[in-house]
Amino acid sequence: MNQTMGLQELHFRHRYPIASYLVAIAVTNYKILNHSVQLGSVNLPMITYCYPEDENSFQQNTSKVLEALSIYHQYFGDYPFIKERYGHTQFSWGGGMEHQTNSFITSPNVSLMAHELGHQWFGDKITCGSWQDIWLNEGFATYLSNFYFEKTDPAGHLNRMKSLSNSITSLPGGSVWVDDTTNVGRIFSSRLSYNKGSYLVHMLRWVLGDTLFFSGIRQYMSDPKLAYGFARTDDLKKNLEQISNKDLSEFFKDWFMGQGYPSYTVKWTQNRNNWAKITVSQITSHPSVSYFEMPLALRFKSGTQEKTVVVNNTKNNELFWGDIGFKADTVIIDPEYWVLSKNNVSVKEPTLAGLVNEIKVYPVPATSSSVTLSIKNPVEKTMLLRIFNVAGQLISKQQINTPGRDEEIQINISKFSAGVYLLRIDAGDLKSTLHIVKK
C-alpha cells in the first residue's frame, strides 16, 4: 500500500482462481473490524467492513461466523481460500452475495452469514457448470446454514426441518433440476433450488450415513477436475458413489430430476414376542416419480419406552419385521425429518393372533415342489427340522433361526416321491411332528 498526497493506493492479489461474478467493489465510510479464527495450524484473518452505525451488531455476531468457519472447515474440507482471509462487506441491495473471500451482506443476520459463508465452498471453490445445476451452489449453501444451526442449536433443529419440509411440500410438483433456464425466477426458486436442493443434500446424508457422506463431499471438493472450477450434478454423484460404493442413480432420478414427494402409510401390529410386523406403502404427489425408494425410520413408542427401526423401503406394500422388545402403542414415521414427505399415516392393526410356538404345514396335500412351514410366536431361537419317510429313514435335515418374528419357511420337496412324510421339529422343550403329504 502506497500513500500519496493523503490518498491510499491499494493493490490486491488473489492466490486462487476466481469466477468472474465473484468480484465486487463497494465504497463508503466503512468501519473496519478485525477478527481471526484458528483453522488447524492457520490463524485466518477475518475483516469486516460495516456501516459505523451498525458496528455493535457486527461485533456481537461476528463470533457466529468464526464458529461456522471452524465447523465447515472440519466437516466439508479446509476453508478454500486459507492462504488469504475471509470477510464481510455491508451493502444495501437486500440479502447477500458470496463474493470470493468477502461476502456482501445487508446485516449480520446469523442465517444469512452462515449461508454466504457456505458458498465459499459450494459456489466459489466449485461453481455449478449450468443453471440447471444451481442447487450445487444454492442448495448446498442453504444446507450448510441449516447444518450450522444443527450443531449450535440442536434443540431447534427438528422445528427448522419441519418448516423447511412444509415450504417444499406446499405444492405437489417441482424438481431440483431447473427445467427452464430462461426464467430467472425458476432458476432462483427459493422453494426448489434453495429449500428442496438443501433437503436433497440432507437426504444424501441419510442414505449414505455421516461417515461416507462427509468423506464423499470432501472428495468432491478436492477433485482436481472440479476444484476452483465448474461441476455438474453427475460430478457430485460420481464422487459420492466412489466413496460409498453405492449406486445413487435411482436416488438422483427420483429426487433431482423427479418432482414431488411421497406420502407414507405404515400399517403395523405385534406378535406375542413383541416383534412388529410392518407394511409400508406410499403414494407420490407427482406422476414423474412412481416410487421414492428410501430408508425410512419408524419410532415405536409406549408410555415409557421407545425404539427406532429403519426399513429400506423400495416398493409398495413391502413387509418388514422389527424386534421392538415391548408392547408399543404408537408409531411415528420419520420422526427426525430425514425424508421429504407429507401427510404420512400410521395405522395400528389388531395384535397378531396365535398360540406360542404355533406350527402348521400347508398345503396338505402338496401338489407343487414345496410346502410352507408356518411358525407363529416362536419361543426358542433355533429349530431343528428333520424329515423322515414312513420307513423311518432320514430324508433331509436343516436348522433354522427363529429370533422371535413369525416365520414362513419354504421346504423343497421337489425330489420327494408321492407319499406321506413326517416332519419332526425340535426346539428346546418343543417336540412336534407334522405330516407332509405329496401327491
Secondary structure, DSSP 4 states (H G I P E B T S, - for coil): -EEETTEEE-----SS---GGG-----S-PEEEEEEEEETTEEEEEEEEE-GGGHHHHHHHHHHHHHHHHHHHHHH-S-TTTTS-EEEEE-SSSSEE--TTSEEESS--HHHHHHHHHTTTBTTTEEESSGGGGGGTHHHHHHHHHHHHHHH-GGGHHHHHHHHHHHHTTSS---SS-S-TT-HHHHT-IIIIIIIHHHHHHHHHHHH-HHHHHHHHHHHHH-TTTTTEEE-HHHHHHHHHHHH----HHHHIIIIIS---EEEEEEEEE-TT-EEEEEEEEEESSTT-S---EEEEEEEE-SS-EEEEEEEE-STTEEEEEE--S--SEEEESTT--S---S-EEEEPPPPP--TTEEEEESSSB-SSEEEEEEES--SSEEEEEEEETT--EEEEEEEE--SS-EEEEEE-TTPPSEEEEEEEEETTEEEEEEEEE-
